[in-house]
Amino acid sequence: MKIHTNITTYPKFIKPVITVGMFDGVHSGHQQILKKVVETAKTNKGESIVITFDTHPRMVLNHEFHKLKFINSQDEKIELIRATGVDHIIILPFTKEFSQQSSSDFVINFLVKTLNINTLAVGYNNHFGNRENNNFDHINELAAEYNFDIIKTDVISIDNLKVSSTSIRDALGNGDIVLANKMLGYKYCLSGKVIEGNRIGNEIGFPTANLDIENDFKLIPAMGVYAVEVEIDNTKYKGMLNIGIRPTLNINKLSIETHIFYFNKYIYGQYIKLYLVERIRDEERFSSLALLIEQLKKDKAAALDILVDKNENDFF
């Protein structure tokens, strides 16, 4: 997949089949659109193109942007799109000025005149341009006028909920990892560098890898204990993750720390990935370290049961 960020260096695309969106999560609904784009481009002997943005529109248009959290970093999103087999991704700068253009201007000046669009693929609730005339009927009229095809994909529902980035963010915020993963079509991932902690885990027999999430806008799921798969140097291990403030230890600072089962390598400073599988319980305050240790033993047994079951019946 080729990545394009400079309009002056765009190649002359062959019968481009295009979809446009932020694609936060690249979830199962997005994947349906991207699959259709790739398949249509191959049928037409053309090229598949995803147009997305360098910044989420809400970051530009929402004055409380510092409170916003998203499913993917830009790098994560690009890799997920790459995995679908798309030929090109165009990353446009999103500015207030850009947001004020009409859907007609965007279609005519960019999709038609700049890219020479052959086919446009949109989702069931897809829109772009300012709020005036940005619905599907208007885009369909433009398609007829400027001689390009248009494809609209159907809504996908899981557990009676429409799949959307918003519904996935809500599920993650509630700690419902199973539902979020179903909607995503893959296991939710946290990645970062392993940093030094206070080493209390070592003292109680449950050493942990403390993760530094370097992207300030990455959505951290609800506090609690989770069964996770841990990827280190392309090898996966089983583990349990605690997201919380460690109340029993009176730390009161949010931490993301993982106990990796049957693992004793030195990994400080390394980047690792955590794939969240299922939430086990809320974070709790225990009256003694002895009670905490007993609960951690139960958590480990529960996590192993979950991870063995998921590996045998993996639907991701």
C-alpha positions as CSV (number, residue, x, y, z in Angstrom):
1,M,0.0,0.0,0.0
2,K,1.3,3.4,-0.9
3,I,0.7,6.4,1.4
4,H,0.2,9.9,-0.1
5,T,0.3,13.1,1.9
6,N,1.3,15.7,-0.7
7,I,-1.3,16.6,-3.4
8,T,1.5,17.8,-5.7
9,T,2.9,14.3,-5.9
10,Y,-0.2,12.2,-6.6
11,P,0.2,9.8,-9.4
12,K,-2.4,9.4,-12.1
13,F,-4.6,6.8,-10.6
14,I,-6.2,4.1,-12.8
15,K,-10.0,3.9,-12.5
16,P,-9.9,4.9,-8.8
17,V,-12.4,3.3,-6.5
18,I,-12.5,5.5,-3.5
19,T,-14.0,5.7,0.0
20,V,-13.7,8.6,2.4
21,G,-13.8,8.7,6.2
22,M,-12.0,8.9,9.5
23,F,-12.2,5.2,10.0
24,D,-11.5,5.3,13.8
25,G,-11.3,1.6,14.8
26,V,-11.3,0.2,11.2
27,H,-14.2,-1.9,12.6
28,S,-16.3,-4.5,10.9
29,G,-18.5,-1.9,9.3
30,H,-15.4,-0.1,7.9
31,Q,-14.0,-3.5,6.8
32,Q,-17.1,-4.2,4.8
33,I,-16.7,-1.0,2.9
34,L,-12.9,-1.5,2.4
35,K,-13.5,-5.1,1.1
36,K,-16.0,-3.7,-1.4
37,V,-13.6,-1.1,-2.5
38,V,-10.8,-3.6,-3.1
39,E,-13.1,-6.1,-4.9
40,T,-14.6,-3.4,-7.1
41,A,-11.2,-2.1,-8.1
42,K,-10.0,-5.5,-9.0
43,T,-13.1,-6.2,-11.1
44,N,-12.7,-2.9,-12.9
45,K,-8.9,-3.3,-13.2
46,G,-8.5,-0.1,-11.3
47,E,-6.9,1.0,-8.1
48,S,-8.5,1.1,-4.6
49,I,-8.0,4.3,-2.6
50,V,-8.9,5.2,1.0
51,I,-9.0,9.0,1.8
52,T,-8.7,9.8,5.5
53,F,-7.4,12.7,7.6
54,D,-4.3,13.6,9.6
55,T,-6.4,14.8,12.5
56,H,-9.9,13.7,13.7
57,P,-12.4,16.4,12.8
58,R,-13.5,16.5,16.4
59,M,-10.0,17.6,17.4
60,V,-10.4,20.7,15.2
61,L,-14.0,21.5,15.7
62,N,-14.4,20.6,19.4
63,H,-13.0,23.2,21.8
64,E,-12.7,20.5,24.5
65,F,-10.6,18.3,22.2
66,H,-8.2,17.4,25.1
67,K,-11.0,15.2,26.5
68,L,-11.4,13.2,23.3
69,K,-10.2,9.6,23.1
70,F,-10.0,7.4,20.0
71,I,-9.8,3.7,19.2
72,N,-6.7,3.9,17.0
73,S,-3.6,6.0,16.7
74,Q,-2.9,7.1,13.1
75,D,-0.2,4.4,12.8
76,E,-2.6,1.7,14.1
77,K,-5.3,2.8,11.6
78,I,-2.9,2.8,8.7
79,E,-1.7,-0.8,9.5
80,L,-5.3,-2.0,9.8
81,I,-6.2,-0.5,6.4
82,R,-3.1,-1.9,4.9
83,A,-4.2,-5.4,6.0
84,T,-7.4,-5.1,3.9
85,G,-5.4,-5.0,0.7
86,V,-6.1,-1.4,-0.3
87,D,-3.7,0.0,-2.9
88,H,-3.4,3.6,-1.7
89,I,-4.2,5.7,1.3
90,I,-4.4,9.5,0.9
91,I,-4.1,11.5,4.1
92,L,-5.5,15.0,3.9
93,P,-4.9,17.8,6.4
94,F,-8.2,18.5,8.3
95,T,-8.6,22.2,9.1
96,K,-11.5,24.5,9.9
97,E,-11.3,25.9,6.4
98,F,-11.4,22.4,5.0
99,S,-14.5,21.6,7.2
100,Q,-16.4,24.5,5.8
101,Q,-16.4,23.3,2.1
102,S,-19.6,21.8,0.8
103,S,-19.9,18.2,-0.2
104,S,-20.4,19.4,-3.8
105,D,-17.1,21.3,-3.7
106,F,-15.2,18.3,-2.3
107,V,-16.7,15.9,-4.8
108,I,-16.2,18.1,-7.8
109,N,-12.9,19.7,-7.1
110,F,-11.1,16.9,-5.4
111,L,-12.7,13.5,-6.2
112,V,-13.6,14.3,-9.8
113,K,-11.1,17.0,-11.0
114,T,-8.0,15.9,-9.0
115,L,-8.5,12.1,-8.7
116,N,-10.7,11.4,-11.7
117,I,-12.9,9.1,-9.6
118,N,-14.5,6.0,-11.2
119,T,-16.4,4.7,-8.2
120,L,-17.3,6.0,-4.7
121,A,-18.1,3.6,-1.9
122,V,-20.0,4.9,1.2
123,G,-21.3,3.4,4.4
124,Y,-25.0,3.5,5.4
125,N,-24.5,6.7,7.4
126,N,-21.5,8.1,5.5
127,H,-21.3,11.9,4.8
128,F,-18.7,14.5,4.2
129,G,-18.6,18.2,3.6
130,N,-20.5,20.6,5.7
131,R,-24.0,19.8,6.9
132,E,-25.7,21.3,3.8
133,N,-26.6,18.7,1.2
134,N,-24.2,16.0,2.5
135,N,-26.7,13.1,2.4
136,F,-26.6,10.1,0.1
137,D,-29.3,11.4,-2.3
138,H,-27.2,14.5,-3.0
139,I,-24.0,12.5,-3.5
140,N,-26.0,10.2,-5.8
141,E,-27.1,13.2,-7.9
142,L,-23.4,14.3,-8.2
143,A,-22.5,10.8,-9.3
144,A,-25.0,10.9,-12.1
145,E,-23.9,14.4,-13.2
146,Y,-20.2,13.7,-13.1
147,N,-20.3,10.1,-14.4
148,F,-19.0,8.0,-11.6
149,D,-20.6,5.0,-9.9
150,I,-21.6,4.9,-6.3
151,I,-21.9,2.0,-3.9
152,K,-23.6,2.1,-0.5
153,T,-23.0,-0.7,2.0
154,D,-25.6,-1.9,4.5
155,V,-25.6,-1.4,8.3
156,I,-24.0,-4.1,10.4
157,S,-25.5,-5.0,13.7
158,I,-24.1,-7.1,16.5
159,D,-26.0,-8.0,19.7
160,N,-28.8,-5.7,18.4
161,L,-26.5,-2.7,18.2
162,K,-25.4,-0.9,15.1
163,V,-21.7,-1.2,14.6
164,S,-20.1,2.3,14.8
165,S,-17.0,3.9,16.3
166,T,-19.2,5.5,18.9
167,S,-20.7,2.3,20.0
168,I,-17.3,0.7,20.3
169,R,-15.9,3.6,22.3
170,D,-18.9,3.2,24.6
171,A,-18.3,-0.5,25.0
172,L,-14.6,0.0,25.8
173,G,-15.5,2.8,28.3
174,N,-17.8,0.3,30.0
175,G,-15.2,-2.4,30.0
176,D,-17.3,-4.6,27.7
177,I,-14.3,-5.9,25.8
178,V,-16.1,-8.9,24.4
179,L,-18.7,-6.7,22.7
180,A,-16.1,-4.2,21.5
181,N,-14.0,-7.0,20.0
182,K,-17.0,-8.4,18.2
183,M,-17.7,-5.0,16.7
184,L,-14.1,-4.4,15.8
185,G,-13.6,-7.8,14.3
186,Y,-10.3,-8.1,16.1
187,K,-8.9,-7.8,19.7
188,Y,-8.6,-4.3,21.0
189,C,-4.9,-3.4,21.4
190,L,-2.9,-1.3,23.8
191,S,0.8,-0.8,22.9
192,G,3.7,1.1,24.4
193,K,7.0,1.0,26.1
194,V,7.7,-1.0,29.3
195,I,8.8,1.4,32.0
196,E,10.1,1.0,35.6
197,G,7.5,0.6,38.2
198,N,7.6,0.5,42.0
199,R,8.5,-3.3,41.9
200,I,5.8,-4.2,44.5
201,G,4.6,-6.9,42.1
202,N,8.0,-8.6,42.4
203,E,7.8,-8.6,46.2
204,I,4.4,-10.3,46.2
205,G,5.1,-12.9,43.5
206,F,3.3,-11.2,40.6
207,P,5.9,-9.1,38.7
208,T,4.3,-6.7,36.2
209,A,5.3,-4.9,33.0
210,N,4.2,-1.3,33.4
211,L,3.1,0.2,30.0
212,D,3.6,3.8,29.0
213,I,0.9,4.7,26.4
214,E,2.6,7.4,24.5
215,N,-0.5,8.5,22.5
216,D,-2.4,10.9,24.8
217,F,-5.6,10.3,22.8
218,K,-5.7,6.5,22.9
219,L,-8.8,5.3,24.6
220,I,-8.0,3.3,27.8
221,P,-10.8,0.9,28.7
222,A,-12.6,1.0,32.1
223,M,-10.5,0.3,35.1
224,G,-10.4,-3.4,36.2
225,V,-8.6,-6.7,35.6
226,Y,-8.5,-8.2,32.1
227,A,-7.3,-11.4,30.5
228,V,-4.9,-10.5,27.8
229,E,-2.5,-11.8,25.2
230,V,0.9,-10.1,25.3
231,E,3.0,-9.8,22.2
232,I,6.8,-9.4,22.7
233,D,9.2,-9.7,19.7
234,N,6.5,-11.3,17.6
235,T,5.8,-14.0,20.2
236,K,2.6,-14.1,22.2
237,Y,2.2,-14.9,25.9
238,K,-0.8,-15.2,28.2
239,G,-1.3,-12.7,30.9
240,M,-3.6,-10.5,33.1
241,L,-3.8,-6.8,32.9
242,N,-4.7,-4.3,35.6
243,I,-5.9,-0.9,34.6
244,G,-6.4,1.3,37.7
245,I,-5.0,3.2,40.6
246,R,-4.0,0.2,42.8
247,P,-6.0,1.3,45.8
248,T,-4.7,-1.5,48.1
249,L,-1.2,0.0,47.7
250,N,-2.4,3.6,48.0
251,I,-0.8,4.6,44.7
252,N,-3.7,6.6,43.4
253,K,-2.2,7.1,39.9
254,L,-3.5,5.4,36.8
255,S,-1.3,2.6,35.7
256,I,-1.5,-0.1,33.0
257,E,0.4,-3.1,34.3
258,T,0.5,-6.7,33.1
259,H,1.6,-9.8,34.8
260,I,2.8,-12.1,32.0
261,F,2.4,-15.8,32.9
262,Y,5.5,-18.0,33.0
263,F,7.8,-15.2,31.8
264,N,11.0,-13.8,33.4
265,K,12.9,-11.9,30.6
266,Y,14.2,-8.4,31.0
267,I,12.0,-6.1,28.9
268,Y,12.4,-2.7,30.3
269,G,12.5,-0.1,27.4
270,Q,10.9,-2.6,24.9
271,Y,7.7,-1.9,23.1
272,I,5.0,-4.5,23.6
273,K,1.4,-5.0,22.6
274,L,-1.5,-6.1,24.8
275,Y,-4.6,-7.7,23.1
276,L,-7.5,-7.4,25.5
277,V,-9.7,-10.6,25.5
278,E,-12.2,-10.3,28.4
279,R,-12.7,-8.3,31.6
280,I,-12.5,-10.4,34.8
281,R,-13.5,-8.0,37.5
282,D,-13.5,-4.4,38.8
283,E,-10.5,-3.0,40.6
284,E,-10.9,-3.5,44.3
285,R,-9.3,-2.3,47.6
286,F,-8.2,-5.1,49.9
287,S,-7.5,-4.7,53.6
288,S,-4.2,-6.6,53.3
289,L,-1.5,-7.7,50.9
290,A,-2.3,-11.3,51.8
291,L,-5.9,-10.9,50.5
292,L,-4.7,-9.1,47.4
293,I,-2.3,-12.0,46.7
294,E,-5.1,-14.5,47.1
295,Q,-7.3,-12.6,44.7
296,L,-4.4,-12.3,42.2
297,K,-4.1,-16.1,42.2
298,K,-7.9,-16.4,41.4
299,D,-7.5,-13.8,38.7
300,K,-4.7,-15.8,37.1
301,A,-6.8,-19.0,37.1
302,A,-9.7,-17.1,35.6
303,A,-7.5,-15.5,32.9
304,L,-6.0,-18.9,32.0
305,D,-9.5,-20.4,31.7
306,I,-10.6,-17.5,29.4
307,L,-7.5,-17.5,27.2
308,V,-7.5,-21.3,26.7
309,D,-11.2,-21.2,25.8
310,K,-10.7,-18.3,23.4
311,N,-7.8,-19.9,21.7
312,E,-9.8,-23.1,21.1
313,N,-12.9,-21.2,19.9
314,D,-11.4,-18.0,18.5
315,F,-13.8,-16.0,16.4
316,F,-11.4,-13.1,15.8
